Every structure is written in C-alpha cells, then in structure tokens.
C-alpha cells in the first residue's frame, strides 16, 4: 500500500495531527541543516513532499472529492 493511500484512510483529525508532527520534524531538520549537523539531507525533501501530500489529501476531503 502506498503512502498516499495510507493517508487517505485517515480522518481529518488524524491528518491534521500528522501534518503538525511532520512540520515540527521539518523545523528540527532545518535547524540541523543550518548548523551543518544534518546526517541525511534527503530527509528535508522527503518531509516537504509528505507535507504537500497531506495538504493535498486534506484539500480533497474538504472539497468532498476524497474517498
């Protein structure tokens, strides 16, 4: 099962919580990147995509086009 389909199964409340957690993780990684102590720079890209994915699914659910 893909990541997007897992997110689509979540409720709006769960998605909002997941979004908040992912944004906090991205914030922490940005600080690590600024202090040059970031182990895997690819994690920044992964988290940004995850946030965009969650925003898209939340928008689908609010528009009524989601499953």
C-alpha positions as CSV (number, residue, x, y, z in Angstrom):
1,X,0.0,0.0,0.0
2,X,1.4,3.4,-0.9
3,X,1.9,6.3,1.4
4,X,-0.9,8.3,-0.1
5,X,-3.4,5.6,0.2
6,X,-2.5,5.2,3.9
7,X,-3.0,8.9,4.4
8,X,-6.4,8.8,2.6
9,X,-7.6,6.2,5.1
10,X,-7.0,8.6,8.0
11,X,-9.6,11.0,9.3
12,X,-9.3,14.8,9.1
13,X,-8.2,15.0,12.7
14,X,-5.5,12.3,12.2
15,X,-4.3,14.1,9.1
16,X,-4.1,17.4,11.0
17,X,-2.1,15.8,13.7
18,X,0.2,14.1,11.2
19,X,0.7,17.4,9.4
20,X,1.6,19.2,12.7
21,X,4.1,16.4,13.6
22,X,5.7,16.4,10.1
23,X,6.1,20.2,10.2
24,X,7.8,20.0,13.5
25,X,10.2,17.4,12.2
26,X,11.0,19.6,9.2
27,X,11.6,22.5,11.5
28,X,14.1,20.5,13.5
29,X,15.9,19.3,10.4
30,X,16.2,22.8,9.1
31,X,18.0,23.8,12.3
32,X,20.3,20.8,11.9
33,X,21.0,21.8,8.3
34,X,21.8,25.4,9.4
35,X,24.3,24.1,12.0
36,X,25.7,21.7,9.4
37,X,24.9,18.6,11.6
38,X,22.4,17.1,9.2
39,X,23.1,13.4,8.5
40,X,20.7,12.9,5.5
41,X,19.9,16.0,3.5
42,X,17.4,13.9,1.5
43,X,15.1,13.9,4.6
44,X,14.3,17.5,4.0
45,X,12.9,16.7,0.6
46,X,11.0,13.7,1.9
47,X,9.4,15.8,4.6
48,X,8.4,18.6,2.3
49,X,6.8,16.1,-0.1
50,X,5.0,14.5,2.9
51,X,3.6,17.8,4.0
52,X,2.4,18.6,0.4
53,X,0.8,15.1,0.2
54,X,-1.1,15.7,3.5
55,X,-2.2,19.2,2.3
56,X,-3.5,17.7,-0.9
57,X,-5.5,15.0,0.8
58,X,-6.9,17.4,3.3
59,X,-8.0,19.6,0.4
60,X,-9.6,16.6,-1.3
61,X,-11.5,15.7,1.8
62,X,-12.7,19.3,2.4
63,X,-13.8,19.6,-1.3
64,X,-15.7,16.3,-1.0
65,X,-13.7,14.6,-3.7
66,X,-11.8,12.3,-1.4
67,X,-12.8,8.7,-0.6
